[in-house]
Amino acid sequence: MEKGAIWFKRSIIYLIGLFTMAFGVSVSKMSDLGVSPVNSIPSVLSEILNIDMGICTTGVFTMFIILQILILRRDFKKFYLLQIFCSVIFGVFVSVTNRLAAAVLPVCTNYGMRLVYVAVSMVLIALGILLYLEADILSLPGEGVMKAISHKTGIHISTSKLFFDWSVVIIAAALSFAFMGEFIGVREGTIFAAFGVGICLKFMNKHLQKPLRGFLVPVAEEF
C-alpha cells in the first residue's frame, strides 16, 4: 500500500476519533452534570464569557501548548507546535457536535436521564481516545502536558494524568464559583468521567484494539 493511502487511512481514523470525543463532550454537557476533566475549563469559560465552547476549547488547548513549552523548555520540539492544528480541529468539532446534540437528543427531564447521558458520553469519549491514539498522528495538548510532566519529573504517565486532571478540575471549579457563584460545568459527572472513561477505555483496548490495529496493519508494515 502506498504511503499516501496509508496516511489517508490513519488521518480518517484520527478525525473520526476527535469527532467522537467531541460528541461525547457535547452529550456530557447536555447532561448538566459536568463534563470530563480536560474539557472542564473550556466548558466553564464558555458559560462565564458567554461564547461558543469550541472557541474556548481551542483557546485553552493553545494555553496547554504554552504550558508544555514552559515545562519542557529546551526539550520542547518544534513539531509539537502542530498541536495547534488539532486544537483548532477539535474546537470546531465541539462547536458542531454541541449544535448536533442539541438538535437530535432530547432535553434531560430527570436525574436518571442525566446519568444515562453521562454514561453514554464516557463511552463515546473512550472510543474517541482509542481511535485517535491508534491512528498515532499527534497528541492533543492535554495529553502533551501529561507527557511533559512525566518527562520532567520522572513520574509515571498515569500519575501525571491524575495530577493534571484534578488540577484542571480544581481550576474550573474555582473559576465557576468565583464568577458565577455556583458550580457549572463541574459536578458529579466530572468525577464519574475521571474514573469511568479510563474503565471504558481499558475494556475497549481489550476488545477493539486488536481489530483496529488489524485495520491499520499496513502502517506497521510500511514503517
Secondary structure in CASP SS format (residue, H / E / C, confidence):
PFRMAT SS
TARGET T0000
AUTHOR 0000-0000-0000
METHOD secondary structure of the structure
MODEL  1
M C 1.00
E C 1.00
K H 1.00
G H 1.00
A H 1.00
I H 1.00
W H 1.00
F H 1.00
K H 1.00
R H 1.00
S H 1.00
I H 1.00
I H 1.00
Y H 1.00
L H 1.00
I H 1.00
G H 1.00
L H 1.00
F H 1.00
T H 1.00
M H 1.00
A H 1.00
F H 1.00
G H 1.00
V H 1.00
S H 1.00
V H 1.00
S H 1.00
K H 1.00
M H 1.00
S H 1.00
D C 1.00
L C 1.00
G C 1.00
V C 1.00
S C 1.00
P H 1.00
V H 1.00
N H 1.00
S H 1.00
I H 1.00
P H 1.00
S H 1.00
V H 1.00
L H 1.00
S H 1.00
E H 1.00
I H 1.00
L H 1.00
N C 1.00
I C 1.00
D C 1.00
M H 1.00
G H 1.00
I H 1.00
C H 1.00
T H 1.00
T H 1.00
G H 1.00
V H 1.00
F H 1.00
T H 1.00
M H 1.00
F H 1.00
I H 1.00
I H 1.00
L H 1.00
Q H 1.00
I H 1.00
L H 1.00
I H 1.00
L H 1.00
R H 1.00
R H 1.00
D H 1.00
F C 1.00
K C 1.00
K H 1.00
F H 1.00
Y H 1.00
L H 1.00
L H 1.00
Q H 1.00
I H 1.00
F H 1.00
C H 1.00
S H 1.00
V H 1.00
I H 1.00
F H 1.00
G H 1.00
V H 1.00
F H 1.00
V H 1.00
S H 1.00
V H 1.00
T H 1.00
N H 1.00
R H 1.00
L H 1.00
A H 1.00
A H 1.00
A H 1.00
V H 1.00
L C 1.00
P C 1.00
V C 1.00
C C 1.00
T C 1.00
N C 1.00
Y H 1.00
G H 1.00
M H 1.00
R H 1.00
L H 1.00
V H 1.00
Y H 1.00
V H 1.00
A H 1.00
V H 1.00
S H 1.00
M H 1.00
V H 1.00
L H 1.00
I H 1.00
A H 1.00
L H 1.00
G H 1.00
I H 1.00
L H 1.00
L H 1.00
Y H 1.00
L H 1.00
E H 1.00
A H 1.00
D C 1.00
I C 1.00
L C 1.00
S C 1.00
L C 1.00
P H 1.00
G H 1.00
E H 1.00
G H 1.00
V H 1.00
M H 1.00
K H 1.00
A H 1.00
I H 1.00
S H 1.00
H H 1.00
K H 1.00
T H 1.00
G C 1.00
I C 1.00
H C 1.00
I H 1.00
S H 1.00
T H 1.00
S H 1.00
K H 1.00
L H 1.00
F H 1.00
F H 1.00
D H 1.00
W H 1.00
S H 1.00
V H 1.00
V H 1.00
I H 1.00
I H 1.00
A H 1.00
A H 1.00
A H 1.00
L H 1.00
S H 1.00
F H 1.00
A H 1.00
F H 1.00
M H 1.00
G C 1.00
E C 1.00
F C 1.00
I C 1.00
G C 1.00
V C 1.00
R C 1.00
E H 1.00
G H 1.00
T H 1.00
I H 1.00
F H 1.00
A H 1.00
A H 1.00
F H 1.00
G H 1.00
V H 1.00
G H 1.00
I H 1.00
C H 1.00
L H 1.00
K H 1.00
F H 1.00
M H 1.00
N H 1.00
K H 1.00
H H 1.00
L C 1.00
Q H 1.00
K H 1.00
P H 1.00
L H 1.00
R H 1.00
G H 1.00
F H 1.00
L C 1.00
V H 1.00
P H 1.00
V H 1.00
A H 1.00
E H 1.00
E H 1.00
F C 1.00
END
